[in-house]
Amino acid sequence: MILRRYRDEDCNAVSKLFYETVHTVNAKDYTAEQLCAWAHGEDSLQAKHKTLMSQHTVIAEIDGKIVGFGSIDKFGCLDMLFVHKDFQWQGIATAICDELEAKFSVIKTYASITAKPFFEKRHYTVSKQQEVERSGIKLQNFEMIKTKDSI
């Protein structure tokens, strides 16, 4: 596996990975209606392309195939973290997070129900449980904080 910076030409593959991951991996914790509101089509991330370009966005590749990605903003908010549905539990998310978290002493994220245990294993703690609205549909997530001094 190699980690590299996100590039313009990654947008379509990353958007498709995001859609497929949400609709398969997160299906055990969210309703079909919630999944559609979260990721409505394979082009769901097209609108976030500029954001992904402006953040520190990392791509994980295996044999030239994008198998995961993650992004963090300049304030230490880990914005996105998704691993391809066929490459779960192989250390990809851990490698991406290690890269994204490296320059920050405090990191915040908004974790899905599905991702919460992963972040807890990485020493994040829940600061609040909340409902967010996407396309008029409510989804539960968790604001989580990690302070490297507390590890």
Backbone bond lengths (Angstrom), bond angles and torsions (degrees), N, CA, C in turn:
res aa  C-N    CA-C-N  psi(-1)  N-CA   C-N-CA  omega(-1)  CA-C   N-CA-C  phi
1 M - - - 1.449 - - 1.530 108.46 -
2 I 1.320 114.62 137.95 1.464 119.48 173.30 1.526 108.42 -119.66
3 L 1.326 115.08 148.43 1.458 122.04 173.55 1.514 107.55 -110.82
4 R 1.320 115.43 137.82 1.464 119.90 179.33 1.523 108.99 -149.71
5 R 1.316 115.91 171.07 1.467 121.83 178.31 1.536 110.33 -73.41
6 Y 1.318 115.57 149.23 1.459 123.71 174.36 1.527 108.51 -66.94
7 R 1.351 116.00 139.70 1.469 122.43 179.09 1.528 109.39 -125.24
8 D 1.315 116.61 161.33 1.477 122.35 178.77 1.519 112.30 -48.56
9 E 1.309 116.32 -45.55 1.462 120.49 -174.58 1.532 113.75 -71.54
10 D 1.339 117.95 -5.78 1.470 121.67 178.44 1.523 113.34 -82.38
11 C 1.318 117.71 -13.89 1.455 121.64 -169.82 1.533 113.75 -54.55
12 N 1.309 118.44 -49.26 1.471 120.59 -178.03 1.525 112.22 -63.90
13 A 1.330 117.08 -45.45 1.468 120.41 -179.09 1.527 111.27 -65.80
14 V 1.325 116.93 -39.80 1.462 121.20 179.81 1.531 110.39 -68.08
15 S 1.310 116.75 -39.48 1.464 120.86 178.83 1.529 110.98 -63.78
16 K 1.326 116.35 -42.87 1.466 120.62 177.96 1.537 110.75 -65.28
17 L 1.334 117.22 -42.87 1.463 121.37 177.80 1.530 110.30 -59.90
18 F 1.328 117.23 -45.02 1.458 122.50 178.44 1.530 110.83 -57.20
19 Y 1.321 116.51 -51.06 1.472 121.29 -178.77 1.531 111.35 -59.39
20 E 1.327 116.77 -50.09 1.471 120.70 -177.73 1.524 112.01 -64.62
21 T 1.324 116.75 -38.87 1.464 120.11 179.51 1.517 110.81 -65.84
22 V 1.310 117.39 -48.35 1.470 120.73 179.21 1.527 109.98 -57.33
23 H 1.324 117.34 -45.90 1.468 121.32 -173.84 1.532 114.04 -78.53
24 T 1.317 118.49 -8.99 1.470 119.70 176.59 1.529 110.98 -115.05
25 V 1.320 117.03 -59.60 1.463 121.26 -175.16 1.529 111.55 -65.17
26 N 1.322 117.56 -40.15 1.466 121.15 -177.02 1.529 113.17 -86.72
27 A 1.314 117.59 -2.46 1.472 121.35 -176.39 1.524 113.33 -64.29
28 K 1.316 117.87 -23.65 1.471 119.88 -179.94 1.525 112.24 -75.10
29 D 1.334 117.47 -17.55 1.465 121.21 -175.18 1.526 114.96 -114.29
30 Y 1.328 117.44 -10.18 1.457 121.49 -176.80 1.527 109.79 -134.50
31 T 1.322 116.26 152.96 1.463 121.04 178.64 1.520 110.09 -75.16
32 A 1.328 116.31 164.25 1.470 121.06 177.40 1.527 110.36 -58.70
33 E 1.320 116.61 -39.60 1.471 121.35 178.96 1.537 110.37 -62.82
34 Q 1.315 116.75 -42.54 1.466 120.57 178.79 1.531 111.23 -66.46
35 L 1.325 116.99 -41.13 1.465 120.63 178.95 1.523 111.45 -61.77
36 C 1.321 116.81 -40.85 1.470 121.19 178.92 1.525 111.49 -67.01
37 A 1.333 116.77 -35.89 1.464 119.90 177.74 1.532 110.75 -68.86
38 W 1.322 116.34 -35.67 1.462 122.80 -178.94 1.525 110.90 -72.21
39 A 1.320 116.18 -47.01 1.465 122.31 -179.35 1.520 107.31 -137.22
40 H 1.317 116.22 96.56 1.465 121.18 -171.14 1.522 114.71 -83.00
41 G 1.290 118.88 -16.29 1.467 121.54 178.92 1.513 109.76 -167.56
42 E 1.319 115.68 170.00 1.467 119.50 -178.50 1.521 112.51 -64.94
43 D 1.334 116.96 -11.56 1.462 120.15 176.83 1.529 111.21 -100.73
44 S 1.329 116.69 19.14 1.464 122.59 -175.27 1.526 114.03 -54.59
45 L 1.305 117.57 -32.10 1.463 120.10 -177.44 1.520 114.08 -94.88
46 Q 1.323 117.93 -0.31 1.460 119.85 -179.06 1.536 110.82 -54.70
47 A 1.337 116.40 -40.67 1.461 120.64 -178.78 1.530 112.19 -68.70
48 K 1.325 117.72 -21.09 1.467 121.21 -179.49 1.529 112.78 -93.75
49 H 1.319 117.07 4.44 1.462 120.45 -176.49 1.536 111.75 -55.26
50 K 1.325 117.45 -47.16 1.476 120.28 -179.53 1.524 111.19 -62.74
51 T 1.332 116.16 -38.01 1.464 120.13 177.73 1.522 110.07 -64.48
52 L 1.327 117.15 -45.85 1.466 120.64 178.79 1.527 111.42 -61.41
53 M 1.322 116.73 -35.34 1.467 120.48 178.28 1.529 110.87 -69.80
54 S 1.332 117.62 -34.43 1.462 120.40 -176.55 1.527 112.88 -83.64
55 Q 1.330 117.72 -23.31 1.459 121.11 178.25 1.532 109.68 -86.84
56 H 1.323 115.17 171.58 1.472 119.23 171.29 1.531 104.76 -82.03
57 T 1.318 115.74 99.82 1.464 122.03 -176.84 1.521 108.84 -112.40
58 V 1.329 114.80 127.13 1.456 122.51 -175.89 1.525 109.40 -112.41
59 I 1.309 114.86 135.97 1.466 123.03 176.28 1.531 108.11 -108.66
60 A 1.333 116.19 136.08 1.462 121.29 172.20 1.523 107.71 -105.82
61 E 1.317 116.13 129.38 1.467 122.07 -179.75 1.523 110.14 -124.30
62 I 1.317 114.86 142.20 1.461 121.99 169.98 1.530 106.35 -128.25
63 D 1.318 116.00 122.43 1.470 121.75 -178.70 1.524 112.17 51.04
64 G 1.336 116.61 41.42 1.454 121.79 177.07 1.520 115.07 79.86
65 K 1.329 118.43 -0.86 1.468 122.40 -179.77 1.526 109.45 -101.82
66 I 1.328 116.74 132.43 1.459 121.17 176.54 1.523 108.06 -72.48
67 V 1.352 115.73 120.37 1.460 121.07 -177.47 1.527 112.57 -116.47
68 G 1.318 116.71 -3.18 1.455 119.96 177.64 1.515 110.70 -175.68
69 F 1.332 114.63 163.23 1.458 119.96 174.93 1.522 108.91 -157.89
70 G 1.311 114.18 158.36 1.450 120.67 176.60 1.511 109.22 -155.30
71 S 1.343 115.51 157.01 1.460 119.53 179.48 1.521 110.45 -143.38
72 I 1.325 114.03 150.43 1.464 121.58 176.72 1.523 107.63 -138.44
73 D 1.337 115.65 140.85 1.462 117.99 179.98 1.529 110.72 -87.53
74 K 1.317 116.52 177.91 1.466 120.84 -174.39 1.528 113.08 -70.13
75 F 1.339 117.40 -10.61 1.459 121.26 179.56 1.533 112.58 -97.90
76 G 1.332 117.37 -1.45 1.457 121.20 179.94 1.512 114.08 90.28
77 C 1.325 116.63 23.40 1.468 120.37 175.02 1.526 107.58 -95.99
78 L 1.338 114.99 111.44 1.454 121.19 178.20 1.528 106.25 -72.90
79 D 1.308 116.12 105.80 1.459 122.71 -170.06 1.523 112.40 -81.94
80 M 1.315 117.08 -52.15 1.462 120.48 -175.32 1.522 110.24 -133.90
81 L 1.344 115.22 145.85 1.458 121.41 174.06 1.524 107.34 -155.21
82 F 1.319 116.17 111.60 1.458 121.19 -178.01 1.520 109.53 -140.82
83 V 1.339 114.53 137.12 1.460 121.98 177.19 1.521 107.83 -121.14
84 H 1.312 115.85 136.61 1.464 122.89 -179.51 1.520 110.38 -48.74
85 K 1.313 115.75 141.01 1.473 122.08 -176.48 1.533 113.15 -57.05
86 D 1.320 117.79 -29.42 1.468 121.29 -179.19 1.530 113.35 -89.93
87 F 1.329 117.69 1.94 1.464 121.40 -177.03 1.533 112.18 -127.10
88 Q 1.324 116.76 24.81 1.461 121.75 177.97 1.536 110.35 -68.25
89 W 1.326 115.87 153.16 1.472 123.63 173.51 1.534 113.92 61.10
90 Q 1.336 115.70 34.02 1.466 119.93 178.08 1.527 112.37 -118.60
91 G 1.334 117.29 12.60 1.459 121.25 178.70 1.516 114.55 85.74
92 I 1.316 117.52 5.46 1.468 121.18 -177.41 1.522 110.94 -68.15
93 A 1.328 117.81 -48.81 1.470 121.27 179.73 1.526 110.16 -61.67
94 T 1.316 116.77 -39.14 1.467 121.12 178.80 1.529 110.75 -62.23
95 A 1.318 117.01 -45.49 1.469 121.06 179.64 1.528 111.19 -63.48
96 I 1.322 116.59 -42.28 1.467 120.48 178.85 1.525 109.69 -63.46
97 C 1.334 116.91 -47.51 1.470 120.79 -179.90 1.525 111.76 -61.34
98 D 1.322 117.17 -42.43 1.464 120.07 178.40 1.525 110.17 -55.31
99 E 1.313 116.38 -43.28 1.470 121.63 179.34 1.533 111.22 -67.00
100 L 1.322 116.94 -46.61 1.465 120.94 -176.06 1.522 112.85 -68.74
101 E 1.311 117.48 -36.90 1.464 121.80 -175.59 1.532 113.39 -80.79
102 A 1.310 117.81 -14.56 1.468 122.58 -168.01 1.528 114.72 -53.12
103 K 1.306 118.78 -36.60 1.470 120.75 -172.85 1.527 113.84 -97.16
104 F 1.316 117.37 8.11 1.465 120.15 -175.62 1.523 111.09 -122.28
105 S 1.327 115.96 143.07 1.471 120.04 175.10 1.522 110.99 -93.28
106 V 1.330 116.74 -22.79 1.467 122.01 175.72 1.522 107.25 -130.20
107 I 1.328 115.92 129.04 1.465 121.54 -179.90 1.517 107.90 -126.94
108 K 1.323 115.07 137.90 1.461 120.99 176.54 1.522 108.07 -119.78
109 T 1.321 116.55 148.38 1.459 121.15 173.48 1.515 109.13 -147.36
110 Y 1.298 115.59 164.76 1.463 122.81 174.25 1.523 106.13 -117.17
111 A 1.319 115.80 98.12 1.463 121.92 -171.51 1.517 111.46 -91.73
112 S 1.314 115.16 140.60 1.460 121.23 172.73 1.525 108.79 -70.81
113 I 1.317 116.17 168.42 1.462 121.14 173.76 1.531 108.89 -55.73
114 T 1.321 115.99 -42.10 1.464 122.22 -177.80 1.526 111.86 -64.71
115 A 1.319 117.15 -41.54 1.467 121.65 -174.93 1.527 113.76 -83.94
116 K 1.307 117.74 -16.50 1.473 121.26 -175.52 1.534 112.75 -52.16
117 P 1.343 120.72 -48.79 1.472 119.41 179.38 1.533 113.81 -60.15
118 F 1.320 117.13 -36.02 1.466 120.74 177.12 1.527 110.37 -60.05
119 F 1.324 116.13 -47.81 1.460 119.95 -178.75 1.530 111.75 -69.01
120 E 1.313 117.84 -34.93 1.464 120.16 176.25 1.530 110.66 -61.62
121 K 1.325 117.61 -38.65 1.475 121.23 177.22 1.530 111.16 -65.65
122 R 1.327 116.49 -23.00 1.461 121.96 178.57 1.531 111.37 -93.43
123 H 1.321 117.12 14.92 1.466 124.24 175.61 1.527 114.47 74.41
124 Y 1.309 117.36 22.30 1.461 120.51 170.30 1.526 107.77 -81.48
125 T 1.326 116.20 147.40 1.460 120.88 174.64 1.527 109.01 -122.41
126 V 1.313 115.40 149.23 1.464 120.95 -179.85 1.519 108.89 -74.15
127 S 1.325 116.54 124.07 1.465 120.34 173.67 1.521 110.27 -95.37
128 K 1.342 116.11 -29.16 1.464 119.20 171.43 1.519 110.87 -165.69
129 Q 1.329 113.13 147.41 1.459 121.60 172.72 1.518 105.78 -94.50
130 Q 1.319 117.03 141.20 1.460 118.72 -176.84 1.515 111.70 -149.52
131 E 1.320 114.49 166.19 1.458 122.05 171.31 1.514 107.56 -113.76
132 V 1.324 115.42 131.14 1.455 121.16 175.04 1.517 107.58 -113.33
133 E 1.304 115.70 155.94 1.456 119.73 -178.44 1.524 110.06 -113.21
134 R 1.309 115.31 130.43 1.468 122.98 176.10 1.522 107.08 -128.55
135 S 1.305 116.87 120.54 1.474 121.92 179.35 1.531 111.77 51.04
136 G 1.325 115.98 39.34 1.457 120.76 177.70 1.523 115.17 80.65
137 I 1.313 117.44 2.24 1.469 122.61 -178.47 1.537 108.30 -110.67
138 K 1.324 115.99 136.70 1.467 120.57 -179.70 1.529 110.96 -91.44
139 L 1.336 114.21 137.02 1.464 122.19 177.36 1.520 108.36 -130.01
140 Q 1.305 115.92 140.03 1.458 120.93 178.18 1.521 109.54 -87.30
141 N 1.342 115.33 138.02 1.452 120.44 169.57 1.526 109.45 -148.11
142 F 1.314 116.09 -177.23 1.459 121.54 -174.12 1.514 110.12 -133.63
143 E 1.321 116.52 125.28 1.455 120.07 169.35 1.522 106.01 -76.95
144 M 1.326 116.04 125.14 1.465 120.79 -176.27 1.523 108.83 -129.91
145 I 1.342 115.05 145.20 1.456 122.13 -177.54 1.527 109.30 -126.33
146 K 1.325 113.91 142.38 1.470 120.52 173.04 1.530 107.55 -127.31
147 T 1.307 115.16 127.50 1.458 121.21 175.27 1.527 106.62 -114.75
148 K 1.305 115.91 117.12 1.468 119.29 -175.79 1.520 112.68 -61.95
149 D 1.332 118.80 -26.47 1.455 121.39 178.19 1.508 112.45 -65.54
150 S 1.350 116.86 -23.83 1.470 120.41 -176.36 1.522 113.25 -89.07
151 I 1.322 117.67 0.51 1.475 120.38 -178.28 1.519 110.23 -84.38
